[in-house]
Amino acid sequence: MEYNFLMDIAVQLPKSYTTDAPIDVTAANEIEALKEKIKLLEAEKQILLQVIRAKNGVTL
C-alpha cells in the first residue's frame, strides 16, 4: 500500500503550526532558470530575424 498517512494528518493541522524541515526549492530554482533561458532564446531569435531581414533587404 502506497499511502502517506503522515501527510494526510499534517494537512489537517492548523496553519499556525511550523516545522524545521528543509523546504525543497529544487523545482522552483529549475523553473526560474528555464524562464531566464526562454528570455535569452527569445532575444537571440529576434536578433537572428533582424539579421535575416537585413540580409534579404526586408525592412520594417
DSSP file (Angstrom, degrees, kcal/mol; ACC not computed):
  #  RESIDUE AA STRUCTURE BP1 BP2  ACC     N-H-->O    O-->H-N    N-H-->O    O-->H-N    TCO  KAPPA ALPHA  PHI   PSI    X-CA   Y-CA   Z-CA
    1    1 A M              0   0    0      0, 0.0     2,-0.8     0, 0.0     0, 0.0   0.000 360.0 360.0 360.0 126.2    0.0    0.0    0.0
    2    2 A E        +     0   0    0      2,-0.1     2,-0.4     0, 0.0     0, 0.0  -0.823 360.0 131.2-109.7  92.6    1.5    3.3   -1.1
    3    3 A Y        -     0   0    0     -2,-0.8     2,-1.2     4,-0.0     3,-0.2  -0.993  52.1-136.6-145.3 134.8   -0.2    6.0    1.1
    4    4 A N     >  +     0   0    0     -2,-0.4     4,-1.8     1,-0.2     5,-0.1  -0.723  25.5 173.6 -94.8  89.3    1.4    8.8    3.1
    5    5 A F  H  > S+     0   0    0     -2,-1.2     4,-2.0     1,-0.2     5,-0.2   0.863  77.2  56.9 -64.1 -37.0   -0.5    8.8    6.4
    6    6 A L  H  > S+     0   0    0      1,-0.2     4,-2.6     2,-0.2    -1,-0.2   0.909 107.2  47.3 -63.6 -41.6    1.7   11.4    7.9
    7    7 A M  H  > S+     0   0    0      2,-0.2     4,-2.2     1,-0.2    -1,-0.2   0.886 108.6  56.2 -66.4 -37.5    0.9   13.9    5.1
    8    8 A D  H  < S+     0   0    0     -4,-1.8     4,-0.3     1,-0.2    -1,-0.2   0.896 113.0  40.8 -59.8 -41.2   -2.8   13.1    5.5
    9    9 A I  H >< S+     0   0    0     -4,-2.0     3,-1.2     1,-0.2     4,-0.4   0.890 111.4  57.7 -72.7 -40.1   -2.6   14.1    9.2
   10   10 A A  H >< S+     0   0    0     -4,-2.6     3,-1.4     1,-0.3    -2,-0.2   0.859  99.2  57.3 -62.0 -38.0   -0.3   17.0    8.5
   11   11 A V  T 3< S+     0   0    0     -4,-2.2    -1,-0.3     1,-0.3    -2,-0.2   0.685 102.0  58.0 -70.0 -14.4   -2.7   18.8    6.2
   12   12 A Q  T <  S+     0   0    0     -3,-1.2    -1,-0.3    -4,-0.3    -2,-0.2   0.580  86.1  99.7 -88.1 -11.0   -5.3   18.7    8.9
   13   13 A L  S <  S-     0   0    0     -3,-1.4    -3,-0.0    -4,-0.4     0, 0.0  -0.397  87.3 -92.9 -73.7 152.6   -3.1   20.7   11.3
   14   14 A P    >   -     0   0    0      0, 0.0     3,-1.6     0, 0.0    -1,-0.1  -0.276  30.5-118.7 -62.2 151.9   -3.7   24.4   11.8
   15   15 A K  T 3  S+     0   0    0      1,-0.3    -2,-0.1    -3,-0.1    -3,-0.0   0.709 109.0  71.6 -64.7 -20.3   -1.6   26.7    9.6
   16   16 A S  T 3  S+     0   0    0      2,-0.1    -1,-0.3     0, 0.0     2,-0.2   0.663  75.8  98.6 -73.3 -14.7    0.0   28.3   12.7
   17   17 A Y    <   -     0   0    0     -3,-1.6     2,-0.2     1,-0.0    -4,-0.0  -0.517  61.7-160.8 -72.4 140.3    2.0   25.1   13.3
   18   18 A T        -     0   0    0     -2,-0.2     2,-0.3     2,-0.0    -2,-0.1  -0.692   8.6-154.5-118.8 171.9    5.5   25.3   12.0
   19   19 A T        -     0   0    0     -2,-0.2     0, 0.0     2,-0.1     0, 0.0  -0.972  20.5-146.5-142.7 156.0    8.3   22.9   11.1
   20   20 A D        +     0   0    0     -2,-0.3     3,-0.1     2,-0.1    -1,-0.0   0.297  60.5 126.5-101.3   6.0   12.1   23.0   10.9
   21   21 A A        -     0   0    0      1,-0.1    -2,-0.1     0, 0.0     2,-0.1  -0.403  69.6-107.0 -65.8 138.3   12.1   20.6    7.9
   22   22 A P        -     0   0    0      0, 0.0     2,-0.5     0, 0.0    -1,-0.1  -0.394  30.1-124.9 -66.9 143.1   14.1   22.0    5.0
   23   23 A I        -     0   0    0     -2,-0.1     2,-0.8    -3,-0.1    -3,-0.0  -0.771  17.4-128.9 -91.5 129.8   12.0   23.2    2.1
   24   24 A D        +     0   0    0     -2,-0.5     4,-0.2     1,-0.1     3,-0.2  -0.691  34.5 167.8 -81.1 111.1   12.8   21.6   -1.3
   25   25 A V     >  +     0   0    0     -2,-0.8     4,-2.6     1,-0.1     5,-0.2   0.177  43.4 108.1-108.2  14.7   13.3   24.5   -3.7
   26   26 A T  H  > S+     0   0    0      1,-0.2     4,-2.3     2,-0.2     5,-0.2   0.928  81.2  45.8 -58.6 -47.8   14.9   22.5   -6.5
   27   27 A A  H  > S+     0   0    0      1,-0.2     4,-2.4     2,-0.2    -1,-0.2   0.912 112.8  50.3 -64.5 -42.7   11.8   22.7   -8.7
   28   28 A A  H  > S+     0   0    0      1,-0.2     4,-2.2     2,-0.2    -1,-0.2   0.900 111.2  49.2 -63.1 -40.7   11.4   26.4   -8.1
   29   29 A N  H  X S+     0   0    0     -4,-2.6     4,-2.3     2,-0.2    -1,-0.2   0.903 111.1  49.6 -64.9 -41.0   15.1   27.0   -9.0
   30   30 A E  H  X S+     0   0    0     -4,-2.3     4,-2.3    -5,-0.2    -2,-0.2   0.894 109.5  51.6 -66.1 -39.3   14.8   25.0  -12.1
   31   31 A I  H  X S+     0   0    0     -4,-2.4     4,-2.2     2,-0.2    -2,-0.2   0.924 110.5  48.4 -62.7 -44.6   11.7   26.9  -13.2
   32   32 A E  H  X S+     0   0    0     -4,-2.2     4,-2.1     1,-0.2    -2,-0.2   0.903 111.2  50.5 -62.7 -41.2   13.4   30.2  -12.7
   33   33 A A  H  X S+     0   0    0     -4,-2.3     4,-2.1     1,-0.2    -1,-0.2   0.900 111.0  48.9 -63.6 -40.0   16.5   29.0  -14.7
   34   34 A L  H  X S+     0   0    0     -4,-2.3     4,-2.2     2,-0.2    -2,-0.2   0.868 108.2  53.5 -68.5 -36.2   14.2   27.9  -17.5
   35   35 A K  H  X S+     0   0    0     -4,-2.2     4,-2.1     2,-0.2    -1,-0.2   0.911 110.0  47.9 -63.0 -41.9   12.4   31.2  -17.5
   36   36 A E  H  X S+     0   0    0     -4,-2.1     4,-2.2     1,-0.2    -2,-0.2   0.895 110.2  52.3 -64.6 -39.7   15.7   33.0  -17.9
   37   37 A K  H  X S+     0   0    0     -4,-2.1     4,-2.6     1,-0.2    -2,-0.2   0.893 107.8  51.8 -62.9 -40.3   16.7   30.6  -20.7
   38   38 A I  H  X S+     0   0    0     -4,-2.2     4,-2.6     2,-0.2    -1,-0.2   0.917 108.6  50.7 -62.8 -43.8   13.5   31.4  -22.5
   39   39 A K  H  X S+     0   0    0     -4,-2.1     4,-2.0     1,-0.2    -2,-0.2   0.917 112.0  47.6 -59.6 -43.5   14.1   35.2  -22.2
   40   40 A L  H  X S+     0   0    0     -4,-2.2     4,-2.4     1,-0.2    -2,-0.2   0.920 112.4  48.4 -64.1 -44.6   17.6   34.7  -23.7
   41   41 A L  H  X S+     0   0    0     -4,-2.6     4,-2.4     1,-0.2    -2,-0.2   0.875 109.7  52.6 -65.8 -37.1   16.4   32.5  -26.5
   42   42 A E  H  X S+     0   0    0     -4,-2.6     4,-2.0     2,-0.2    -1,-0.2   0.911 110.6  47.9 -63.4 -42.1   13.6   35.0  -27.4
   43   43 A A  H  X S+     0   0    0     -4,-2.0     4,-2.0     2,-0.2    -2,-0.2   0.915 111.9  49.3 -64.8 -43.1   16.2   37.8  -27.6
   44   44 A E  H  X S+     0   0    0     -4,-2.4     4,-2.5     1,-0.2    -2,-0.2   0.888 108.9  53.6 -63.2 -39.0   18.5   35.6  -29.7
   45   45 A K  H  X S+     0   0    0     -4,-2.4     4,-2.5     1,-0.2    -1,-0.2   0.914 107.6  50.3 -62.0 -42.9   15.6   34.8  -32.0
   46   46 A Q  H  X S+     0   0    0     -4,-2.0     4,-2.1     2,-0.2    -1,-0.2   0.901 110.7  49.4 -63.2 -40.7   14.8   38.5  -32.5
   47   47 A I  H  X S+     0   0    0     -4,-2.0     4,-2.3     2,-0.2    -2,-0.2   0.925 111.2  49.2 -64.3 -43.8   18.4   39.2  -33.4
   48   48 A L  H  X S+     0   0    0     -4,-2.5     4,-2.5     1,-0.2    -2,-0.2   0.902 109.9  51.2 -63.3 -40.6   18.5   36.3  -35.9
   49   49 A L  H  X S+     0   0    0     -4,-2.5     4,-2.5     1,-0.2    -1,-0.2   0.891 109.8  50.5 -63.1 -39.0   15.3   37.5  -37.5
   50   50 A Q  H  X S+     0   0    0     -4,-2.1     4,-2.5     2,-0.2    -2,-0.2   0.902 110.9  48.8 -64.8 -41.1   16.8   41.0  -37.8
   51   51 A V  H  X S+     0   0    0     -4,-2.3     4,-2.4     2,-0.2    -2,-0.2   0.917 112.1  48.1 -65.0 -43.2   19.9   39.6  -39.5
   52   52 A I  H  X S+     0   0    0     -4,-2.5     4,-1.9     2,-0.2     6,-0.2   0.914 112.8  48.5 -64.4 -42.8   17.9   37.5  -41.9
   53   53 A R  H  X>S+     0   0    0     -4,-2.5     5,-2.6     1,-0.2     4,-0.6   0.917 112.4  48.6 -63.7 -42.1   15.7   40.5  -42.8
   54   54 A A  H ><5S+     0   0    0     -4,-2.5     3,-0.7     1,-0.2    -2,-0.2   0.889 110.8  50.8 -64.6 -39.0   18.7   42.7  -43.3
   55   55 A K  H 3<5S+     0   0    0     -4,-2.4    -1,-0.2     1,-0.2    -2,-0.2   0.860 113.8  44.4 -67.5 -35.2   20.4   40.1  -45.5
   56   56 A N  H 3<5S-     0   0    0     -4,-1.9    -1,-0.2    -5,-0.2    -2,-0.2   0.445 115.2-114.7 -89.7  -1.0   17.3   39.8  -47.7
   57   57 A G  T <<5 +     0   0    0     -3,-0.7     2,-0.5    -4,-0.6    -3,-0.2   0.686  66.0 145.1  77.2  19.3   16.8   43.5  -47.9
   58   58 A V      < -     0   0    0     -5,-2.6     2,-0.3    -6,-0.2    -1,-0.3  -0.782  26.6-171.4 -91.7 129.7   13.5   43.5  -46.0
   59   59 A T              0   0    0     -2,-0.5    -9,-0.0    -3,-0.1    -5,-0.0  -0.884 360.0 360.0-119.0 153.8   12.8   46.4  -43.7
   60   60 A L              0   0    0     -2,-0.3    -1,-0.1     0, 0.0    -2,-0.0   0.388 360.0 360.0-108.6 360.0   10.1   47.1  -41.2
